[in-house]
Amino acid sequence: MLISQVIGTTVSTIKEPTLEGCKLLILRQTDVDGEPFGKPYVAVDTLDAGIGDLVLTAHGSSGRQTSLTQNRPVDAVIMAVIDHLSVLGEVTYRKE
């Protein structure tokens, strides 16, 4: 699992038929303080996350284990929206 922030949306009118109805969001991995790093990537949203949300994502074959993504050509899926992060007893992120 990775911690990532939703930074945008994507719209695709022509796509693999099994992806019809799937919401695709653009994410960027973050550290535990919410600081982004790395390249942006696209993930299927199973939870109605929004821009600015910090989320947990699963990748590869694990990304195809949700009821929405099973047997679909998915490499990344949003599987949790983070309410807060606590590292070594210190809250590093809290959803507003």
Z-matrix of the N, CA and C atoms (Angstrom, degrees):
N
C 1 1.450
C 2 1.520 1 109.02
N 3 1.328 2 114.55 1 145.40
C 4 1.454 3 120.88 2 176.75
C 5 1.518 4 109.74 3 -122.73
N 6 1.329 5 116.22 4 149.46
C 7 1.463 6 122.20 5 171.53
C 8 1.519 7 106.33 6 -92.48
N 9 1.329 8 116.84 7 127.60
C 10 1.462 9 121.47 8 -178.73
C 11 1.513 10 110.23 9 -142.07
N 12 1.330 11 115.03 10 161.09
C 13 1.461 12 120.66 11 176.47
C 14 1.523 13 108.70 12 -113.63
N 15 1.317 14 115.64 13 137.92
C 16 1.461 15 120.95 14 176.48
C 17 1.524 16 107.39 15 -74.90
N 18 1.345 17 116.20 16 121.38
C 19 1.462 18 119.88 17 -177.64
C 20 1.522 19 112.98 18 -115.89
N 21 1.320 20 117.88 19 -6.11
C 22 1.460 21 119.15 20 179.76
C 23 1.512 22 112.45 21 -178.49
N 24 1.313 23 114.25 22 -178.26
C 25 1.461 24 121.69 23 179.68
C 26 1.522 25 108.78 24 -124.82
N 27 1.309 26 115.68 25 163.75
C 28 1.457 27 120.18 26 174.94
C 29 1.523 28 108.85 27 -138.56
N 30 1.313 29 115.49 28 145.04
C 31 1.460 30 121.38 29 178.93
C 32 1.515 31 107.45 30 -122.97
N 33 1.320 32 115.83 31 132.24
C 34 1.459 33 121.55 32 178.54
C 35 1.518 34 108.34 33 -134.66
N 36 1.325 35 115.96 34 112.93
C 37 1.462 36 119.01 35 -179.13
C 38 1.529 37 111.78 36 -82.40
N 39 1.335 38 116.26 37 -24.35
C 40 1.460 39 120.62 38 177.31
C 41 1.518 40 107.20 39 -116.42
N 42 1.337 41 116.58 40 117.70
C 43 1.461 42 120.57 41 -178.33
C 44 1.519 43 110.80 42 -156.32
N 45 1.308 44 115.36 43 171.87
C 46 1.460 45 121.98 44 174.66
C 47 1.534 46 108.31 45 -51.51
N 48 1.330 47 118.23 46 127.63
C 49 1.466 48 120.93 47 -176.82
C 50 1.533 49 114.84 48 -53.48
N 51 1.342 50 118.48 49 -31.93
C 52 1.466 51 119.22 50 -179.50
C 53 1.520 52 112.43 51 -72.26
N 54 1.331 53 117.37 52 -9.65
C 55 1.467 54 120.88 53 177.79
C 56 1.527 55 112.58 54 -95.79
N 57 1.325 56 117.03 55 -0.32
C 58 1.462 57 120.28 56 177.03
C 59 1.527 58 109.57 57 -56.37
N 60 1.310 59 116.92 58 132.40
C 61 1.460 60 121.74 59 179.03
C 62 1.514 61 114.25 60 85.71
N 63 1.325 62 118.43 61 -4.05
C 64 1.467 63 121.08 62 178.34
C 65 1.526 64 109.97 63 -86.80
N 66 1.312 65 116.54 64 130.48
C 67 1.458 66 122.42 65 176.27
C 68 1.527 67 107.88 66 -82.71
N 69 1.331 68 116.00 67 127.17
C 70 1.461 69 121.78 68 -178.23
C 71 1.524 70 109.37 69 -110.95
N 72 1.329 71 116.18 70 123.86
C 73 1.462 72 121.33 71 -179.22
C 74 1.520 73 110.45 72 -117.56
N 75 1.332 74 115.81 73 152.00
C 76 1.451 75 122.00 74 176.71
C 77 1.522 76 107.97 75 -96.48
N 78 1.332 77 115.78 76 129.08
C 79 1.462 78 121.34 77 -177.64
C 80 1.522 79 110.66 78 -125.32
N 81 1.327 80 113.93 79 163.29
C 82 1.458 81 120.66 80 172.51
C 83 1.511 82 107.20 81 -139.53
N 84 1.313 83 116.26 82 130.26
C 85 1.463 84 120.79 83 -178.23
C 86 1.527 85 109.96 84 -61.64
N 87 1.349 86 116.72 85 146.56
C 88 1.458 87 121.92 86 178.33
C 89 1.527 88 109.69 87 -128.81
N 90 1.338 89 114.56 88 163.78
C 91 1.458 90 119.04 89 171.06
C 92 1.524 91 108.20 90 -86.38
N 93 1.328 92 118.55 91 -175.75
C 94 1.466 93 121.39 92 -176.13
C 95 1.526 94 112.74 93 -70.40
N 96 1.331 95 117.52 94 -11.48
C 97 1.464 96 121.33 95 175.60
C 98 1.524 97 111.64 96 -93.96
N 99 1.331 98 116.57 97 1.17
C 100 1.455 99 120.70 98 179.87
C 101 1.518 100 114.05 99 84.60
N 102 1.335 101 117.35 100 11.28
C 103 1.465 102 121.25 101 179.07
C 104 1.528 103 109.40 102 -83.66
N 105 1.346 104 116.83 103 123.47
C 106 1.467 105 119.70 104 -177.44
C 107 1.519 106 113.06 105 -73.80
N 108 1.325 107 114.70 106 151.71
C 109 1.464 108 121.82 107 172.88
C 110 1.519 109 108.25 108 -155.94
N 111 1.300 110 116.77 109 164.77
C 112 1.460 111 120.84 110 177.51
C 113 1.509 112 113.15 111 78.47
N 114 1.326 113 113.83 112 -178.13
C 115 1.461 114 121.98 113 -176.93
C 116 1.529 115 110.86 114 -83.58
N 117 1.329 116 117.08 115 147.28
C 118 1.471 117 120.18 116 172.77
C 119 1.533 118 110.15 117 -65.64
N 120 1.318 119 115.91 118 152.92
C 121 1.457 120 121.61 119 175.95
C 122 1.523 121 109.14 120 -146.03
N 123 1.313 122 115.92 121 165.46
C 124 1.469 123 122.15 122 -178.16
C 125 1.519 124 109.21 123 -105.63
N 126 1.340 125 115.51 124 138.85
C 127 1.467 126 121.35 125 177.27
C 128 1.524 127 109.36 126 -135.55
N 129 1.323 128 115.52 127 149.85
C 130 1.463 129 121.21 128 173.37
C 131 1.524 130 107.83 129 -76.87
N 132 1.321 131 116.02 130 132.18
C 133 1.469 132 121.79 131 -179.83
C 134 1.520 133 109.42 132 -95.75
N 135 1.326 134 116.71 133 116.78
C 136 1.471 135 120.71 134 178.62
C 137 1.528 136 112.22 135 -99.55
N 138 1.357 137 117.15 136 -2.87
C 139 1.469 138 120.41 137 -169.98
C 140 1.520 139 115.59 138 -127.01
N 141 1.318 140 118.57 139 7.49
C 142 1.460 141 122.62 140 -178.00
C 143 1.531 142 111.74 141 63.88
N 144 1.323 143 116.53 142 44.21
C 145 1.463 144 121.66 143 174.94
C 146 1.530 145 108.76 144 -69.24
N 147 1.325 146 115.83 145 163.42
C 148 1.454 147 119.97 146 -179.29
C 149 1.519 148 111.91 147 -132.82
N 150 1.317 149 115.47 148 169.24
C 151 1.459 150 121.11 149 179.99
C 152 1.526 151 109.17 150 -57.32
N 153 1.324 152 115.63 151 132.72
C 154 1.453 153 122.37 152 -179.07
C 155 1.516 154 114.05 153 96.06
N 156 1.328 155 117.40 154 -19.22
C 157 1.471 156 120.03 155 179.93
C 158 1.520 157 110.75 156 -66.96
N 159 1.328 158 115.42 157 144.23
C 160 1.456 159 122.26 158 169.72
C 161 1.525 160 106.22 159 -94.34
N 162 1.335 161 117.03 160 131.43
C 163 1.458 162 121.47 161 -172.57
C 164 1.524 163 110.69 162 -134.68
N 165 1.332 164 115.31 163 163.34
C 166 1.462 165 122.11 164 170.02
C 167 1.518 166 107.80 165 -104.55
N 168 1.322 167 115.97 166 136.98
C 169 1.449 168 119.86 167 -179.38
C 170 1.533 169 110.35 168 -124.71
N 171 1.314 170 115.01 169 149.73
C 172 1.459 171 122.11 170 172.56
C 173 1.519 172 107.01 171 -112.54
N 174 1.343 173 115.97 172 148.93
C 175 1.459 174 120.39 173 -173.94
C 176 1.517 175 112.07 174 -130.84
N 177 1.320 176 115.37 175 161.11
C 178 1.455 177 121.38 176 178.94
C 179 1.518 178 111.63 177 65.46
N 180 1.320 179 116.58 178 -141.64
C 181 1.464 180 119.64 179 -177.73
C 182 1.528 181 111.77 180 -62.56
N 183 1.319 182 118.16 181 -27.68
C 184 1.475 183 120.66 182 176.46
C 185 1.519 184 111.00 183 -65.27
N 186 1.313 185 117.55 184 -28.82
C 187 1.462 186 121.73 185 178.11
C 188 1.514 187 113.16 186 -68.97
N 189 1.312 188 117.05 187 -12.15
C 190 1.462 189 121.09 188 179.23
C 191 1.527 190 112.32 189 -104.51
N 192 1.318 191 117.36 190 20.23
C 193 1.460 192 121.32 191 -177.00
C 194 1.524 193 113.97 192 -100.96
N 195 1.345 194 118.58 193 -1.72
C 196 1.464 195 119.59 194 177.63
C 197 1.530 196 108.95 195 -85.97
N 198 1.310 197 116.44 196 163.13
C 199 1.469 198 119.38 197 -179.97
C 200 1.529 199 110.98 198 -65.20
N 201 1.330 200 118.17 199 -29.64
C 202 1.465 201 121.39 200 -179.41
C 203 1.533 202 112.37 201 -78.70
N 204 1.329 203 117.89 202 -31.72
C 205 1.465 204 120.38 203 -172.64
C 206 1.525 205 114.33 204 -104.91
N 207 1.310 206 117.56 205 -1.85
C 208 1.463 207 120.69 206 -177.70
C 209 1.530 208 110.63 207 -58.61
N 210 1.324 209 116.19 208 131.34
C 211 1.464 210 123.57 209 178.78
C 212 1.523 211 113.64 210 62.24
N 213 1.335 212 116.12 211 28.56
C 214 1.467 213 120.75 212 176.23
C 215 1.525 214 109.06 213 -119.97
N 216 1.337 215 118.19 214 153.31
C 217 1.462 216 121.24 215 -177.64
C 218 1.532 217 111.65 216 -76.65
N 219 1.321 218 115.10 217 74.85
C 220 1.464 219 121.95 218 -175.06
C 221 1.520 220 109.33 219 -119.53
N 222 1.329 221 116.40 220 136.05
C 223 1.464 222 120.79 221 177.70
C 224 1.522 223 111.92 222 -107.81
N 225 1.340 224 117.82 223 -22.46
C 226 1.465 225 120.96 224 -179.67
C 227 1.527 226 109.00 225 -143.50
N 228 1.337 227 115.60 226 140.89
C 229 1.459 228 121.26 227 -179.47
C 230 1.531 229 109.31 228 -140.35
N 231 1.329 230 115.58 229 138.99
C 232 1.467 231 120.72 230 173.37
C 233 1.514 232 106.77 231 -81.96
N 234 1.341 233 115.85 232 121.47
C 235 1.461 234 119.34 233 -176.51
C 236 1.514 235 113.73 234 -119.63
N 237 1.349 236 117.45 235 -3.88
C 238 1.469 237 120.83 236 176.28
C 239 1.518 238 108.97 237 -159.69
N 240 1.332 239 115.61 238 141.64
C 241 1.461 240 121.87 239 170.62
C 242 1.523 241 106.24 240 -101.69
N 243 1.324 242 116.81 241 126.45
C 244 1.465 243 121.85 242 -173.79
C 245 1.525 244 110.52 243 -82.05
N 246 1.347 245 116.38 244 129.22
C 247 1.462 246 122.13 245 174.74
C 248 1.522 247 110.88 246 -85.60
N 249 1.322 248 115.88 247 -44.71
C 250 1.463 249 119.84 248 174.24
C 251 1.527 250 110.50 249 -159.22
N 252 1.323 251 114.85 250 156.15
C 253 1.464 252 121.83 251 175.74
C 254 1.513 253 108.28 252 -117.84
N 255 1.308 254 116.86 253 137.69
C 256 1.456 255 122.81 254 175.75
C 257 1.521 256 107.87 255 -128.65
N 258 1.342 257 116.28 256 122.33
C 259 1.462 258 121.63 257 -179.13
C 260 1.516 259 108.18 258 -123.38
N 261 1.335 260 116.52 259 122.39
C 262 1.464 261 122.82 260 -178.35
C 263 1.532 262 111.57 261 52.68
N 264 1.321 263 115.40 262 40.74
C 265 1.453 264 121.31 263 176.88
C 266 1.519 265 115.50 264 80.81
N 267 1.337 266 117.43 265 -0.71
C 268 1.467 267 121.46 266 179.74
C 269 1.524 268 109.52 267 -110.55
N 270 1.335 269 115.95 268 128.94
C 271 1.462 270 119.77 269 177.63
C 272 1.523 271 107.67 270 -74.93
N 273 1.336 272 115.19 271 119.47
C 274 1.471 273 120.11 272 -178.87
C 275 1.520 274 112.16 273 -101.04
N 276 1.326 275 116.45 274 -14.57
C 277 1.475 276 120.91 275 178.63
C 278 1.517 277 108.90 276 -153.70
N 279 1.303 278 115.60 277 137.44
C 280 1.463 279 121.95 278 174.01
C 281 1.522 280 107.91 279 -140.84
N 282 1.330 281 116.08 280 125.28
C 283 1.467 282 121.29 281 179.03
C 284 1.520 283 108.81 282 -66.70
N 285 1.308 284 115.06 283 134.24
C 286 1.478 285 119.51 284 -179.42
C 287 1.493 286 112.28 285 -79.01
